[in-house]
Amino acid sequence: GGYVTTVHYNRLALRAHLKPHKFPTKPKAARAPEGEGATEHDKHLLPKRARPPPKYMQYYTDYEKRGYLNPRVQLERKQRGLKDIL
């Protein structure tokens, strides 16, 4: 029992996801408190993800495919207390 959400990564976003340590670190005041849920991604200034190209937009807005741009998927993630993907 888990949840699947399909997400589009461009080259820069994929690099930031796989190697967050290669990006500048956040100032201490901007960091989330370090605790059980703190990750490497929380310590670095990572670029925002680009929107998918127009030819893929329908896929990522489709609820049946669990696309991250679908409003119902975003609402369900928020209700479950999961991190925002946008």
ChimeraX commands (.cxc) that place a marker at each C-alpha (Angstrom):
marker #1 position 0.00,0.00,0.00 radius 0.5
marker #1 position 1.62,3.17,-1.23 radius 0.5
marker #1 position 1.02,6.13,-3.49 radius 0.5
marker #1 position 2.40,6.82,-6.94 radius 0.5
marker #1 position 2.63,10.25,-8.54 radius 0.5
marker #1 position 4.24,10.71,-11.95 radius 0.5
marker #1 position 6.55,13.73,-12.17 radius 0.5
marker #1 position 8.44,15.34,-15.07 radius 0.5
marker #1 position 12.15,16.10,-14.60 radius 0.5
marker #1 position 14.16,18.18,-17.04 radius 0.5
marker #1 position 17.95,17.73,-17.08 radius 0.5
marker #1 position 18.68,20.37,-14.44 radius 0.5
marker #1 position 15.95,19.15,-12.08 radius 0.5
marker #1 position 17.12,15.55,-12.43 radius 0.5
marker #1 position 20.70,16.60,-11.63 radius 0.5
marker #1 position 19.46,18.53,-8.58 radius 0.5
marker #1 position 17.46,15.51,-7.43 radius 0.5
marker #1 position 20.33,13.05,-7.84 radius 0.5
marker #1 position 23.20,15.30,-6.70 radius 0.5
marker #1 position 21.84,17.99,-4.36 radius 0.5
marker #1 position 25.28,18.36,-2.74 radius 0.5
marker #1 position 26.55,20.02,-5.96 radius 0.5
marker #1 position 24.23,23.01,-5.39 radius 0.5
marker #1 position 24.86,25.90,-2.96 radius 0.5
marker #1 position 23.75,25.42,0.64 radius 0.5
marker #1 position 20.97,27.50,2.17 radius 0.5
marker #1 position 21.77,30.04,4.88 radius 0.5
marker #1 position 21.11,28.58,8.34 radius 0.5
marker #1 position 18.11,30.89,8.88 radius 0.5
marker #1 position 16.38,29.51,5.75 radius 0.5
marker #1 position 16.91,25.83,6.58 radius 0.5
marker #1 position 14.25,23.60,8.04 radius 0.5
marker #1 position 15.05,22.42,11.56 radius 0.5
marker #1 position 17.33,19.41,11.44 radius 0.5
marker #1 position 15.60,16.36,12.81 radius 0.5
marker #1 position 14.29,13.01,11.76 radius 0.5
marker #1 position 12.75,14.29,8.50 radius 0.5
marker #1 position 15.68,16.46,7.34 radius 0.5
marker #1 position 17.22,15.34,4.06 radius 0.5
marker #1 position 20.08,16.45,1.85 radius 0.5
marker #1 position 17.52,18.24,-0.33 radius 0.5
marker #1 position 16.47,20.44,2.63 radius 0.5
marker #1 position 20.03,21.79,3.06 radius 0.5
marker #1 position 20.61,23.09,-0.48 radius 0.5
marker #1 position 19.18,25.77,-2.77 radius 0.5
marker #1 position 17.73,23.66,-5.55 radius 0.5
marker #1 position 16.21,25.02,-8.78 radius 0.5
marker #1 position 12.49,24.67,-9.36 radius 0.5
marker #1 position 11.40,22.06,-11.83 radius 0.5
marker #1 position 10.42,23.20,-15.31 radius 0.5
marker #1 position 6.94,22.41,-16.59 radius 0.5
marker #1 position 6.73,19.54,-19.06 radius 0.5
marker #1 position 6.76,20.31,-22.78 radius 0.5
marker #1 position 3.28,20.91,-24.28 radius 0.5
marker #1 position 3.21,17.48,-25.91 radius 0.5
marker #1 position 3.50,15.82,-22.45 radius 0.5
marker #1 position 1.23,18.22,-20.56 radius 0.5
marker #1 position -1.89,16.08,-21.04 radius 0.5
marker #1 position -0.13,13.09,-19.43 radius 0.5
marker #1 position 0.91,15.02,-16.30 radius 0.5
marker #1 position -2.53,16.60,-15.87 radius 0.5
marker #1 position -4.39,13.27,-16.19 radius 0.5
marker #1 position -5.79,11.90,-12.92 radius 0.5
marker #1 position -5.78,8.30,-14.20 radius 0.5
marker #1 position -2.02,8.51,-14.76 radius 0.5
marker #1 position -1.53,10.17,-11.32 radius 0.5
marker #1 position 0.06,13.23,-12.92 radius 0.5
marker #1 position 1.49,15.76,-10.46 radius 0.5
marker #1 position -0.20,18.71,-12.21 radius 0.5
marker #1 position -3.71,17.34,-11.70 radius 0.5
marker #1 position -5.60,19.33,-9.01 radius 0.5
marker #1 position -7.12,16.18,-7.47 radius 0.5
marker #1 position -3.69,14.57,-7.09 radius 0.5
marker #1 position -2.32,17.76,-5.49 radius 0.5
marker #1 position -5.25,17.90,-3.06 radius 0.5
marker #1 position -4.88,14.22,-2.11 radius 0.5
marker #1 position -1.15,14.69,-1.44 radius 0.5
marker #1 position -1.88,17.70,0.76 radius 0.5
marker #1 position -4.56,15.80,2.71 radius 0.5
marker #1 position -2.12,12.94,3.34 radius 0.5
marker #1 position 0.51,15.37,4.61 radius 0.5
marker #1 position 2.96,14.58,1.81 radius 0.5
marker #1 position 5.43,17.18,0.51 radius 0.5
marker #1 position 4.35,19.52,-2.26 radius 0.5
marker #1 position 5.79,18.41,-5.61 radius 0.5
marker #1 position 5.54,21.68,-7.47 radius 0.5
marker link #1:1,2 radius 0.2
marker link #1:2,3 radius 0.2
marker link #1:3,4 radius 0.2
marker link #1:4,5 radius 0.2
marker link #1:5,6 radius 0.2
marker link #1:6,7 radius 0.2
marker link #1:7,8 radius 0.2
marker link #1:8,9 radius 0.2
marker link #1:9,10 radius 0.2
marker link #1:10,11 radius 0.2
marker link #1:11,12 radius 0.2
marker link #1:12,13 radius 0.2
marker link #1:13,14 radius 0.2
marker link #1:14,15 radius 0.2
marker link #1:15,16 radius 0.2
marker link #1:16,17 radius 0.2
marker link #1:17,18 radius 0.2
marker link #1:18,19 radius 0.2
marker link #1:19,20 radius 0.2
marker link #1:20,21 radius 0.2
marker link #1:21,22 radius 0.2
marker link #1:22,23 radius 0.2
marker link #1:23,24 radius 0.2
marker link #1:24,25 radius 0.2
marker link #1:25,26 radius 0.2
marker link #1:26,27 radius 0.2
marker link #1:27,28 radius 0.2
marker link #1:28,29 radius 0.2
marker link #1:29,30 radius 0.2
marker link #1:30,31 radius 0.2
marker link #1:31,32 radius 0.2
marker link #1:32,33 radius 0.2
marker link #1:33,34 radius 0.2
marker link #1:34,35 radius 0.2
marker link #1:35,36 radius 0.2
marker link #1:36,37 radius 0.2
marker link #1:37,38 radius 0.2
marker link #1:38,39 radius 0.2
marker link #1:39,40 radius 0.2
marker link #1:40,41 radius 0.2
marker link #1:41,42 radius 0.2
marker link #1:42,43 radius 0.2
marker link #1:43,44 radius 0.2
marker link #1:44,45 radius 0.2
marker link #1:45,46 radius 0.2
marker link #1:46,47 radius 0.2
marker link #1:47,48 radius 0.2
marker link #1:48,49 radius 0.2
marker link #1:49,50 radius 0.2
marker link #1:50,51 radius 0.2
marker link #1:51,52 radius 0.2
marker link #1:52,53 radius 0.2
marker link #1:53,54 radius 0.2
marker link #1:54,55 radius 0.2
marker link #1:55,56 radius 0.2
marker link #1:56,57 radius 0.2
marker link #1:57,58 radius 0.2
marker link #1:58,59 radius 0.2
marker link #1:59,60 radius 0.2
marker link #1:60,61 radius 0.2
marker link #1:61,62 radius 0.2
marker link #1:62,63 radius 0.2
marker link #1:63,64 radius 0.2
marker link #1:64,65 radius 0.2
marker link #1:65,66 radius 0.2
marker link #1:66,67 radius 0.2
marker link #1:67,68 radius 0.2
marker link #1:68,69 radius 0.2
marker link #1:69,70 radius 0.2
marker link #1:70,71 radius 0.2
marker link #1:71,72 radius 0.2
marker link #1:72,73 radius 0.2
marker link #1:73,74 radius 0.2
marker link #1:74,75 radius 0.2
marker link #1:75,76 radius 0.2
marker link #1:76,77 radius 0.2
marker link #1:77,78 radius 0.2
marker link #1:78,79 radius 0.2
marker link #1:79,80 radius 0.2
marker link #1:80,81 radius 0.2
marker link #1:81,82 radius 0.2
marker link #1:82,83 radius 0.2
marker link #1:83,84 radius 0.2
marker link #1:84,85 radius 0.2
marker link #1:85,86 radius 0.2
view
